[in-house]
Amino acid sequence: MRQANVSRLLEMLGRPERGLRGMLVVGTNGKGSTCAFAVSAAAATGERVGSMPSPHLQELRERIRIDGVPVTRAEYVTAFSDVWQAIECHDLPVLAQGVYATTAAVHFRRAGVALTVAEASIGGSRAAAAELGLDVKVVTGIGLDHTRLLGASLAQIAEAKVAAAQDGDHVVLGRLDPEAATTAERVLKERTGLSVWRMDHEIRYTARVAEQAEQPVQAEQAGYARRAGYGGHPGPRGSHGPHGPHSPHRPVTLVDVTTPRAVYRDLPCPLPGAHQHHNLAVAIAAVDALVERGHIQEPDADRLRARLASTRWPGRLELVETRLGDWTGRVLLEGATNPQGVATVAPEILRHARDSGNGGPPVLLFASMDDKDVSGMLAPLPADWPLVLTRTGAPRAADPAALRARLAPDRRGPCVTAEDTGSALHRAAELVGPEGLIVVFGSLYLVGEARTALGLQPA
């Protein structure tokens, strides 16, 4: 009933979603990065692009963005007030995700923004953002997560997420496990009038490493980065985003993407990890689907490269050089929240560990929700690395003692607990020593609280 009330709430608000066109992105992992790339690519057409990331890290206003930049607190409050007034006036029980989606739609209408990149929260057809009626559906990938809500198998989770596709949609499928791919094919056969593009079939990509000099920084790229809040004003002791300090000779990854519409060459991928090459390719295919639908013009090639090169996504392999009391060192913030996600980013975490400033092992700072596979999430990383367990302020956050009881029996590294994120960071700093590396992961709530504790502004 509460999910059904999202449509009723939109009706009470004068159907703000009717002016929207764009894409809904669903999947287990990679949704946020794919959306960030899609926003950059779509903005290369010159249109303003609204987006709706989920969840937020530090402030609710991060859930509503225009050209990648969060709205102001005042703008968020104004839109939220309209939504809350309608809820109270009509006595509509609505889940939080429904409130977030309708608040975004109200703001986009007020701001005159029609092109939208929406991220589903957990499910697919039952996600509140599905009520916005966006006719390009993107499935980034399927993994085992939120099994209590979606089902315990890849097939069940795939069915829940792919069901977001409706008759007549254009569907873009990222790389899927065979079990998930079989289910996706079955679900899509139940729809009519679909266009379907699949990774490794209609969509292909290759990536190569090049020197920064091959991709000169353009004035537009630098200006966009400043407007979005990146560059020029680093965080405490230097927040270097996902890569560390910029260098004219820093290697960059260039990706070639082929879709049924076009071939794109030398697209910069500034987010680290091989998985981001896949996310970039999915995003480019989704933007091409928007072009196919007549929702946008084809992006200008130079502007496309410049916008993509400026893409940032906080809390995903975000490296921060910082000070905590008398301690100075590095903190790596990673939003992986399930075993598949941790396994995907583990090579990058290990790479940072090899570059540790003091020669010792990193300290892992971990928290999770109470339904997560704790031992599975820790398994991809060395069992002898020191571990600090804590809890966040999230309603279903697991207690540190409960987390400790769920560790694998063969875990050899020292393990301590801390009551909250702030004290956990200080405890990790003590364990790792000067110039060491702290790896924060397991919960996006934890990443957000850590960013706040480190003095980083919402981005």
Secondary structure, 3 states (H helix, E strand, C coil): CCCHHHHHHHHHCCCHHHHCEEEEEECCCCHHHHHHHHHHHHHCCCCCEEEECCCCCCCHHHHCEECCEECCHHHHHHHHHHHHHHHHHHCCCCCHHHHHHHHHHHHHHHHCCCEEEEECCCCCCCCHHHHHCCCEEEECCCCCCCHHHHCCCHHHHHHHHHCCCCCCCEEEECCCCHHHHHHHHHHHHCCCCCEEEEECCCEEEEEEEEEHHHCCCCHHHHHHHHHCCCCCCCCCCCECCCCCCCCCCCEEEEEEEECCCCEEEEEEECCCCCHHHHHHHHHHHHHHHHHHCCCCCCCCHHHHHHHHHCCCCCCCCEEEEEEECCEEEEEEECCCCCHHHHHHHHHHHHHHHHCCCCCCCCEEEECCECCCCHHHHHCCCCCCCCEEECCCCCCCECCHHHHHHCCCCCCCCCEEECCCHHHHHHHHHHHHCCCCEEEEECCHHHHHHHHHHCCCCCC
